[in-house]
Amino acid sequence: SPRSNDTAQVPAPANQKRSWTEFACPSDAEFSGRITSQTRCRDHVAIDKYEGDGDSGRETHGGPDVADVPPEQIENDEGDDTNASDDEGQTFDEDSTNIVTLDNYKPKPPSYKKANTLSYAALAKRLEVIWRQRKKPPGKGPSKQERLKYLLPDKLLLWLEGDSPFPFIRLILSDRDSSRAVSGLKEASIQSAYCSAMSLDKNSTHAKQINHYRDHSKGMKKDSVADLSSVISDVLDARGIGSKDGSDMTVGEVNDWVDVLVDLYKNRVDIASSEANLTGEKSRWRRNLERIATDSALNRNEKYTNFVKALLKRKLNPVEHKYIIRALLQNLHVGIHLKDIMSFYSPHALDIWHSFQSLELVCRLLS
């Protein structure tokens, strides 16, 4: 197959951070303009993996075809008891069989190892590129299908084969993630946390822009007015905060940050009795976040500030901050919604979603 080389280039290791650029199809440069060439279909790739000679998939056992055996030999074989199976006459206990029924079926536990190692900076960059296409007139920018292929490239989904994409799907569809409680953080808490983390004087220009993000007279960019995430991103950029190329944070680490923040808001953090913590399954990053959340010397607002400081120490760029804030507020503003993602991911995904209302279960059953 002419596409066999592309399939062979899909990276396999899951123990190191992966970037969306490894799976880019099309490239950022192509996507920024009008895309004219269609990316290849996932179904075609799947078929190509099994293409070969006409009979290459036929099962062989090393013996002659039945049609080549003389009839008399077949009759002799049927009457010969010396080759009878040793299992004839044996009785089997019904409980010893491995027949899968609705009563004994146990779904395979989902694996998030690969998806958790993906670069969050790369995901945020792609979301930002899609967001910037939103004001282009119909026919001038990429279609919704092209945007979906750009966000979820074929090679990425092939590389994840067998593993669940849930860790990054839940960040894209944060408003539909029933497995994580609503953060409860409103704009006022986010404003206060970022101003305190950056040590902004309340009378400074940047503090006024954040605290009055709906007021266009405060000097923020025209496209950022009334969008808190964009205003904070612009302030971070103006102050030169964060790495230009993005942080080394992974999708898994961002989910840990959001999880502990939600637990803090719901007063559910209990680091001392956490089974995962006692068994050493939690990362150092998550344990440090839980120490902040359980620090009795800090009030709730001070804890929120320290959570933002933890992100600043990891040198997230302004775009990464923008999409973390949008995930907390449960609206990414990119024009791609649940129905679009589900229909693109699998023709069965939307039906499963309507039955169970669970992103985690949809990803588990279809991965």
C-alpha positions in Angstrom: 0.0 0.0 0.0 1.3 3.5 -0.8 0.3 4.7 2.7 2.1 1.9 4.6 5.1 4.2 5.2 2.9 6.8 6.9 1.4 4.2 9.2 4.8 2.9 10.1 5.9 6.4 11.2 3.3 6.7 13.9 5.3 7.0 17.2 4.8 4.1 19.6 6.4 4.9 23.0 4.0 6.2 25.6 6.4 7.1 28.4 7.4 10.5 27.2 5.6 13.7 26.3 4.1 13.8 22.8 3.4 16.9 20.7 0.4 17.4 18.4 2.9 18.4 15.7 4.0 14.8 15.4 0.6 14.0 14.3 -0.1 17.2 12.4 -2.3 16.7 9.3 -2.5 19.4 7.9 0.3 21.6 9.2 -0.3 24.9 11.1 0.8 26.9 8.1 -1.6 25.1 5.8 -4.4 25.5 8.3 -3.9 29.2 8.8 -4.9 29.8 5.2 -7.6 28.1 3.2 -7.1 24.3 3.1 -7.7 22.9 -0.4 -6.4 19.4 0.0 -8.4 17.0 2.0 -6.6 15.0 4.7 -6.9 11.2 4.4 -9.8 9.4 5.9 -9.2 7.3 9.0 -11.3 4.4 7.6 -9.0 4.3 4.5 -6.0 4.1 6.8 -7.5 1.3 8.7 -8.2 -0.6 5.5 -4.7 0.1 4.2 -3.2 -1.6 7.2 -4.7 -4.8 6.1 -4.2 -4.5 2.3 -2.0 -7.1 0.6 -2.1 -9.8 -1.9 -5.5 -11.2 -2.6 -5.1 -14.4 -0.5 -2.6 -13.0 2.0 -5.3 -12.9 4.7 -6.4 -16.5 4.1 -5.7 -18.8 7.0 -3.4 -21.7 6.2 -2.6 -24.8 8.2 0.3 -26.3 6.3 -1.8 -29.1 4.7 -3.4 -29.6 1.3 -6.7 -28.0 0.3 -9.7 -30.3 0.9 -10.5 -30.2 -2.7 -7.2 -31.9 -3.5 -7.7 -34.9 -1.3 -9.0 -38.1 -3.0 -12.6 -39.1 -1.9 -11.5 -42.5 -0.7 -8.9 -40.9 1.7 -11.6 -38.8 3.2 -13.8 -41.9 3.7 -10.9 -43.7 5.3 -10.1 -40.8 7.6 -13.7 -40.6 8.7 -13.8 -44.3 9.6 -10.4 -44.3 11.4 -10.9 -44.1 15.2 -7.1 -44.0 15.9 -7.0 -40.3 15.2 -10.1 -39.5 17.3 -9.7 -36.6 19.7 -8.7 -37.3 23.2 -11.4 -35.0 24.3 -14.2 -37.2 23.0 -16.4 -38.6 25.8 -15.2 -36.0 28.3 -17.7 -34.0 30.2 -17.2 -30.3 31.0 -18.4 -28.3 33.9 -20.5 -25.4 32.7 -18.7 -23.1 35.1 -15.3 -24.0 33.5 -16.2 -22.5 30.1 -15.1 -19.0 29.1 -18.4 -18.0 27.5 -18.9 -14.3 28.0 -22.4 -13.3 29.1 -24.1 -10.1 30.3 -23.7 -11.4 33.9 -19.9 -12.1 33.8 -18.8 -9.5 31.2 -16.2 -7.1 32.7 -15.0 -4.3 30.4 -11.3 -3.8 30.1 -10.1 -0.9 32.3 -9.3 2.1 30.2 -5.7 3.1 29.6 -4.8 6.9 29.7 -1.0 6.5 29.5 -0.6 7.8 26.0 -3.1 10.6 26.1 -1.8 11.9 29.4 1.7 12.3 27.9 0.5 14.7 25.1 1.8 18.3 25.2 -0.8 20.7 26.5 0.9 23.6 24.8 0.4 21.9 21.4 -3.3 21.3 22.2 -3.8 24.9 23.3 -2.0 26.2 20.1 -4.4 24.2 17.9 -7.4 25.4 19.7 -6.1 29.0 19.3 -5.7 28.6 15.6 -9.2 27.3 15.2 -10.6 30.1 17.4 -8.9 32.7 15.1 -10.8 31.2 12.1 -14.2 32.0 13.7 -14.8 35.4 12.0 -13.9 34.4 8.5 -16.8 34.5 6.1 -18.3 31.2 4.9 -16.1 29.7 2.2 -13.1 31.7 3.1 -11.9 29.7 6.0 -11.6 25.9 6.7 -14.8 23.9 7.0 -15.9 22.4 10.3 -14.7 19.0 9.1 -11.3 20.4 8.3 -11.1 22.0 11.7 -11.9 18.7 13.3 -9.2 16.9 11.3 -6.8 19.7 12.3 -7.6 19.3 16.0 -7.7 15.5 16.0 -5.3 14.4 13.3 -5.6 10.8 11.9 -2.1 9.9 13.0 -2.9 10.9 16.6 -6.0 8.7 16.7 -4.0 5.8 15.2 -1.2 6.3 17.7 -3.8 6.2 20.5 -5.3 2.9 19.2 -6.2 0.8 22.2 -5.8 3.8 24.6 -8.6 6.1 25.5 -8.6 9.7 24.3 -10.6 10.8 27.3 -7.9 13.0 29.0 -7.8 15.5 26.2 -11.4 15.1 25.0 -12.6 16.2 28.5 -10.5 19.4 28.2 -12.1 20.2 24.8 -15.6 19.4 26.0 -15.2 20.5 29.6 -18.9 21.5 29.8 -19.9 17.9 29.0 -17.6 16.1 31.4 -19.9 14.4 34.0 -17.0 12.6 35.7 -15.7 15.9 37.0 -17.8 18.2 39.2 -18.2 21.8 38.1 -15.3 23.9 39.4 -17.7 26.5 40.7 -15.1 29.2 40.0 -16.6 32.4 38.7 -14.9 35.2 36.9 -14.4 37.2 40.2 -12.3 34.4 41.8 -10.2 34.0 38.6 -9.6 37.7 38.4 -8.5 37.9 42.0 -6.3 34.9 41.8 -4.4 36.1 38.7 -4.0 39.7 39.9 -2.6 38.4 43.2 -0.4 35.8 41.6 1.2 38.5 39.3 1.4 40.9 42.3 -0.6 43.6 40.4 -1.5 46.8 42.2 -5.2 47.3 42.1 -4.8 50.7 40.5 -2.4 49.5 37.8 -3.5 49.4 34.1 -3.3 45.6 33.9 -5.2 45.1 37.1 -8.0 47.4 35.8 -8.1 45.6 32.5 -8.6 42.2 34.3 -11.1 43.5 36.8 -13.1 45.5 34.2 -12.6 43.2 31.3 -16.0 44.2 29.8 -15.1 47.9 29.7 -13.5 48.6 26.3 -12.2 52.0 27.6 -9.5 50.2 29.8 -7.2 49.8 26.8 -7.5 46.1 26.1 -7.5 44.7 22.5 -10.7 45.0 20.6 -11.0 41.2 20.1 -10.5 40.6 23.9 -13.2 42.9 25.3 -15.7 40.9 27.4 -13.6 37.8 27.2 -11.8 37.3 30.5 -9.5 34.6 29.3 -8.3 36.7 26.4 -7.7 39.8 28.6 -5.6 37.7 31.1 -3.7 36.2 28.2 -3.0 39.6 26.8 -1.8 40.9 30.2 0.5 37.9 30.6 1.9 38.4 27.1 2.5 42.2 27.8 4.4 41.3 31.0 6.5 38.7 29.2 5.3 35.9 31.5 5.8 32.3 30.4 7.9 30.5 27.8 7.4 31.6 24.2 7.4 28.1 22.9 5.1 26.8 25.7 5.5 24.9 28.9 6.4 21.2 29.3 3.1 20.5 31.0 1.2 17.5 29.7 -2.5 16.9 29.3 -2.4 14.6 32.3 -0.9 17.3 34.5 -3.4 19.9 33.5 -6.2 17.5 34.4 -4.5 16.9 37.8 -4.5 20.7 38.3 -8.2 21.1 37.5 -9.1 18.0 39.5 -7.5 19.2 42.7 -8.9 22.7 42.2 -12.4 21.3 41.9 -11.8 19.2 45.0 -10.7 22.3 46.8 -13.8 24.1 45.8 -16.0 21.2 46.9 -14.0 20.7 50.2 -13.2 17.1 49.2 -9.4 17.2 49.3 -8.1 14.7 52.0 -4.4 14.1 51.3 -3.8 12.1 54.4 -6.4 9.4 53.7 -6.0 9.2 50.0 -5.3 5.6 48.9 -3.6 6.6 45.7 -1.3 8.9 47.6 -0.3 6.2 50.1 0.5 3.7 47.4 2.6 6.2 45.5 0.4 6.3 42.4 0.1 10.1 42.4 2.7 12.3 40.7 4.8 14.7 42.6 3.0 17.5 40.8 -0.4 16.4 42.1 0.9 15.8 45.6 2.3 19.4 45.7 -1.1 20.7 44.6 -2.9 18.8 47.3 -0.5 20.2 49.9 -1.6 23.7 48.8 -5.2 22.6 49.0 -4.9 21.2 52.5 -2.7 24.0 54.0 -4.8 25.2 57.0 -2.7 28.4 57.2 -4.2 29.6 53.9 -7.8 30.8 53.2 -9.6 29.8 50.1 -8.6 32.8 48.0 -4.9 32.4 49.0 -5.1 28.8 47.9 -6.5 29.8 44.5 -3.7 32.3 44.2 -1.1 29.6 44.9 -2.7 27.4 42.3 -2.2 30.1 39.7 1.4 30.6 40.9 2.0 26.9 40.4 1.1 27.4 36.7 3.3 30.5 36.5 6.3 28.5 37.8 5.7 25.9 35.1 6.1 28.8 32.6 2.9 28.2 30.7 2.6 30.6 27.8 -0.4 33.1 27.6 -2.3 30.8 25.2 -2.1 27.9 27.6 -3.5 30.1 30.4 -6.3 31.2 28.1 -7.6 27.7 27.5 -7.2 26.5 31.1 -9.4 29.5 32.1 -11.9 28.7 29.4 -12.0 25.1 30.5 -12.7 26.3 34.1 -15.5 28.5 32.7 -16.6 25.6 30.5 -16.6 27.4 27.2 -13.7 27.2 24.8 -15.4 29.5 22.2 -13.9 27.5 19.2 -17.2 26.6 17.5 -16.7 22.9 17.9 -19.3 21.2 20.1 -20.2 17.7 21.5 -22.1 16.6 18.4 -19.2 17.6 16.1 -16.6 15.7 18.2 -18.7 12.6 18.7 -19.7 12.3 15.0 -16.1 12.8 13.9 -14.7 10.3 16.4 -17.1 7.4 15.6 -20.5 6.9 14.0 -21.6 5.2 17.2 -20.3 7.8 19.7 -23.3 10.1 19.7 -25.7 7.2 20.3 -23.6 6.0 23.3 -23.5 9.5 24.6 -27.3 9.8 24.4 -27.7 6.5 26.3 -25.2 7.1 29.1 -24.4 10.9 29.1 -20.7 10.0 29.9 -17.7 11.1 27.9 -15.5 8.7 29.8 -17.7 5.7 28.9 -17.9 6.8 25.3 -14.1 6.9 25.0 -13.7 3.6 26.9 -16.1 1.7 24.8 -14.8 3.0 21.5 -11.0 2.9 22.2 
